[in-house]
């Protein structure tokens, strides 16, 4: 009777161990897929960030700002006679 209980316990532990290995492999694959997805997202966001930095520098370029000031606001560089230097 005691041997039967021991065998049943060992079989139960064996089945539980097999289930745990199966779950572990499944979870490992799921997490690997998640890591790959997140790395792809990271790369996409890095590319987008670089493009946004380039666009930001383009919009803020001095030549563009000066051209927009001339065209849209009718602004111009003051002549030397129009400049005032303020000293402390």
C-alpha positions as protocol buffer text, in pm:
chain_id: "A"
residue {
  index: 1
  type: UNK
  ca { x: 0 y: 0 z: 0 }
}
residue {
  index: 2
  type: UNK
  ca { x: 283 y: 238 z: 87 }
}
residue {
  index: 3
  type: UNK
  ca { x: 463 y: 168 z: -243 }
}
residue {
  index: 4
  type: UNK
  ca { x: 142 y: 246 z: -437 }
}
residue {
  index: 5
  type: UNK
  ca { x: 115 y: 589 z: -269 }
}
residue {
  index: 6
  type: UNK
  ca { x: 481 y: 659 z: -336 }
}
residue {
  index: 7
  type: UNK
  ca { x: 446 y: 560 z: -702 }
}
residue {
  index: 8
  type: UNK
  ca { x: 134 y: 775 z: -736 }
}
residue {
  index: 9
  type: UNK
  ca { x: 314 y: 1068 z: -577 }
}
residue {
  index: 10
  type: UNK
  ca { x: 615 y: 1024 z: -807 }
}
residue {
  index: 11
  type: UNK
  ca { x: 391 y: 1003 z: -1116 }
}
residue {
  index: 12
  type: UNK
  ca { x: 205 y: 1315 z: -1004 }
}
residue {
  index: 13
  type: UNK
  ca { x: 533 y: 1499 z: -949 }
}
residue {
  index: 14
  type: UNK
  ca { x: 655 y: 1382 z: -1289 }
}
residue {
  index: 15
  type: UNK
  ca { x: 339 y: 1512 z: -1460 }
}
residue {
  index: 16
  type: UNK
  ca { x: 363 y: 1842 z: -1272 }
}
residue {
  index: 17
  type: UNK
  ca { x: 727 y: 1874 z: -1369 }
}
residue {
  index: 18
  type: UNK
  ca { x: 644 y: 1809 z: -1736 }
}
residue {
  index: 19
  type: UNK
  ca { x: 367 y: 2070 z: -1723 }
}
residue {
  index: 20
  type: UNK
  ca { x: 605 y: 2318 z: -1560 }
}
residue {
  index: 21
  type: UNK
  ca { x: 866 y: 2261 z: -1834 }
}
residue {
  index: 22
  type: UNK
  ca { x: 601 y: 2300 z: -2103 }
}
residue {
  index: 23
  type: UNK
  ca { x: 474 y: 2625 z: -1947 }
}
residue {
  index: 24
  type: UNK
  ca { x: 830 y: 2752 z: -1905 }
}
residue {
  index: 25
  type: UNK
  ca { x: 912 y: 2690 z: -2272 }
}
residue {
  index: 26
  type: UNK
  ca { x: 587 y: 2858 z: -2379 }
}
residue {
  index: 27
  type: UNK
  ca { x: 652 y: 3160 z: -2157 }
}
residue {
  index: 28
  type: UNK
  ca { x: 1011 y: 3185 z: -2280 }
}
residue {
  index: 29
  type: UNK
  ca { x: 894 y: 3192 z: -2643 }
}
residue {
  index: 30
  type: UNK
  ca { x: 625 y: 3447 z: -2564 }
}
residue {
  index: 31
  type: UNK
  ca { x: 872 y: 3673 z: -2389 }
}
residue {
  index: 32
  type: UNK
  ca { x: 1125 y: 3635 z: -2672 }
}
residue {
  index: 33
  type: UNK
  ca { x: 859 y: 3742 z: -2921 }
}
residue {
  index: 34
  type: UNK
  ca { x: 770 y: 4036 z: -2698 }
}
residue {
  index: 35
  type: UNK
  ca { x: 1136 y: 4143 z: -2677 }
}
residue {
  index: 36
  type: UNK
  ca { x: 1170 y: 4127 z: -3055 }
}
residue {
  index: 37
  type: UNK
  ca { x: 851 y: 4330 z: -3099 }
}
residue {
  index: 38
  type: UNK
  ca { x: 971 y: 4591 z: -2852 }
}
residue {
  index: 39
  type: UNK
  ca { x: 1312 y: 4610 z: -3020 }
}
residue {
  index: 40
  type: UNK
  ca { x: 1143 y: 4670 z: -3354 }
}
residue {
  index: 41
  type: UNK
  ca { x: 929 y: 4941 z: -3196 }
}
residue {
  index: 42
  type: UNK
  ca { x: 1242 y: 5092 z: -3038 }
}
residue {
  index: 43
  type: UNK
  ca { x: 1419 y: 5101 z: -3375 }
}
residue {
  index: 44
  type: UNK
  ca { x: 1114 y: 5260 z: -3540 }
}
residue {
  index: 45
  type: UNK
  ca { x: 1093 y: 5524 z: -3268 }
}
residue {
  index: 46
  type: UNK
  ca { x: 1468 y: 5594 z: -3292 }
}
residue {
  index: 47
  type: UNK
  ca { x: 1431 y: 5649 z: -3666 }
}
residue {
  index: 48
  type: UNK
  ca { x: 1132 y: 5876 z: -3613 }
}
residue {
  index: 49
  type: UNK
  ca { x: 1322 y: 6070 z: -3344 }
}
residue {
  index: 50
  type: UNK
  ca { x: 1612 y: 6126 z: -3585 }
}
residue {
  index: 51
  type: UNK
  ca { x: 1373 y: 6249 z: -3852 }
}
residue {
  index: 52
  type: UNK
  ca { x: 1206 y: 6484 z: -3605 }
}
residue {
  index: 53
  type: UNK
  ca { x: 1543 y: 6624 z: -3497 }
}
residue {
  index: 54
  type: UNK
  ca { x: 1632 y: 6686 z: -3860 }
}
residue {
  index: 55
  type: UNK
  ca { x: 1297 y: 6853 z: -3922 }
}
residue {
  index: 56
  type: UNK
  ca { x: 1339 y: 7064 z: -3608 }
}
residue {
  index: 57
  type: UNK
  ca { x: 1680 y: 7185 z: -3718 }
}
residue {
  index: 58
  type: UNK
  ca { x: 1544 y: 7261 z: -4065 }
}
residue {
  index: 59
  type: UNK
  ca { x: 1252 y: 7467 z: -3931 }
}
residue {
  index: 60
  type: UNK
  ca { x: 1480 y: 7660 z: -3698 }
}
residue {
  index: 61
  type: UNK
  ca { x: 1761 y: 7727 z: -3945 }
}
residue {
  index: 62
  type: UNK
  ca { x: 1866 y: 8093 z: -3944 }
}
residue {
  index: 63
  type: UNK
  ca { x: 1841 y: 8123 z: -4322 }
}
residue {
  index: 64
  type: UNK
  ca { x: 1482 y: 8000 z: -4315 }
}
residue {
  index: 65
  type: UNK
  ca { x: 1386 y: 8228 z: -4026 }
}
residue {
  index: 66
  type: UNK
  ca { x: 1542 y: 8526 z: -4203 }
}
residue {
  index: 67
  type: UNK
  ca { x: 1366 y: 8441 z: -4530 }
}
residue {
  index: 68
  type: UNK
  ca { x: 1031 y: 8405 z: -4354 }
}
residue {
  index: 69
  type: UNK
  ca { x: 1086 y: 8736 z: -4174 }
}
residue {
  index: 70
  type: UNK
  ca { x: 1156 y: 8909 z: -4504 }
}
residue {
  index: 71
  type: UNK
  ca { x: 873 y: 8746 z: -4699 }
}
residue {
  index: 72
  type: UNK
  ca { x: 590 y: 8720 z: -4444 }
}
residue {
  index: 73
  type: UNK
  ca { x: 666 y: 9012 z: -4213 }
}
residue {
  index: 74
  type: UNK
  ca { x: 839 y: 9248 z: -4458 }
}
residue {
  index: 75
  type: UNK
  ca { x: 1132 y: 9279 z: -4220 }
}
residue {
  index: 76
  type: UNK
  ca { x: 1481 y: 9384 z: -4327 }
}
residue {
  index: 77
  type: UNK
  ca { x: 1827 y: 9423 z: -4177 }
}
residue {
  index: 78
  type: UNK
  ca { x: 1870 y: 9774 z: -4037 }
}
residue {
  index: 79
  type: UNK
  ca { x: 2134 y: 9997 z: -4192 }
}
residue {
  index: 80
  type: UNK
  ca { x: 2435 y: 10100 z: -3989 }
}
residue {
  index: 81
  type: UNK
  ca { x: 2274 y: 10441 z: -3930 }
}
residue {
  index: 82
  type: UNK
  ca { x: 1963 y: 10276 z: -3784 }
}
residue {
  index: 83
  type: UNK
  ca { x: 2150 y: 10058 z: -3535 }
}
residue {
  index: 84
  type: UNK
  ca { x: 2177 y: 10161 z: -3172 }
}
residue {
  index: 85
  type: UNK
  ca { x: 2436 y: 10004 z: -2945 }
}
residue {
  index: 86
  type: UNK
  ca { x: 2339 y: 9995 z: -2580 }
}
residue {
  index: 87
  type: UNK
  ca { x: 2617 y: 9968 z: -2328 }
}
residue {
  index: 88
  type: UNK
  ca { x: 2569 y: 9904 z: -1959 }
}
